[in-house]
Amino acid sequence: MTNQRLIMLIFFLQPIAFGAWLPRIPDVQQRLGLGPAELAIALLGMPVGILLTLPFAGRFVAWIGGRATILYGFVVFLALVWLPTWAPNIEVLFVALAIVGAALTTLELGLNVEADAIEKHSGQLIMSTCHGFWSLGIMTGSLVGVGFAALHVAPEWAVPLTAAGMLPISVYFARKLPLLKTGEAAAAEAAPSRRKLPGWALLGVCFFVFGITMTEGAVADWSAVFLRDIFGLSSASAGFGYSIFAFMVAAGRFAGDRLKASYGPVAVARACGIASISGLILVVVSPAAWAALLGFSAMGFGVSVGFPFAVTAAADQKDRPAAASVAILSFIALLGFLLGPPLIGLIAEYSGMRFGLGVLVPFLAVSLLLTGRLKPAARLDVQDDAQQAASRA
């Protein structure tokens, strides 16, 4: 198996256990007797875990390397991902989600840094396809969660069983990852810069991706609740909303590298941005469940290429090491992914689920306006060199 295929497989394996948790959120909410606002407060646990972890995660990845981060990260993450399902109250649920968030952010940073290194080493575009496999993995996990729900297996048993099944498989393939750099070389490249703040170019990419990942997090945590509360679907049926969304995210990402090569990242991201906003509006005004599912599918395709395109754009920045830029981007992206759901829950408590999801529209509009930030840095350098040569002539 080539290194490219191997990292794609690992991207697929990583979110399966987490995906099995997502369709069971309504069950945990019902068991604990939480309203939308209370659930929103509990879901803030994951952003807190990320905020406390990401400032140190870049240095940690630099210290042990991307391969070791993935290998040990799998063990830690799969040993912890089931904790929220056993929470006896809102306070423990908050803490459990914070712990899972800390493990998740470190593992995903290692994945993105390793994928970028393999992409550069091979000279083959793979980032969007890697994230396509991630989406396929989380869709698979959500279907596993739906299946356990249909069999009436409680979430406190379904998620641990899924994690236990994934552990030996994930570790086996993580051990096969190549050592592309020595520890000292990786540390020198991955260490975050302490001397200056991110430049406007990197910040633009980060602000672009915030609305994208905010939408991904919102659909992950609230699609099942939305379909249950608005249309009265069962837990098993409501879980299909996220499965359809994740399938379309995967489809868009699998096509992303080819579309990027043909039309460029900016044009593709703009078309997808329009699709995401259109799908969201359809979900908000949907008169029936089928219309909402159609809207979720359009949203999935619309947000599909945003994060992988942003990872490449961030890694191409020249003002700091690639891994440092990816760490900053990951911080903002995961912050959007995990801050969106609590915000929607708090709004939905007083204005309803439709209005709660509708609050995503302005964030997606900002992402659409910032698609120009994805223009390849290498192309800009070539243009600058050509202009300088012309002026000298």
Summary of the structure (lengths in Angstrom):
residues: 393
radius of gyration: 20.2
end to end distance: 49.9
largest distance: 75.6
contacts: 1527
relative contact order: 0.15
helix: 84%
strand: 0%
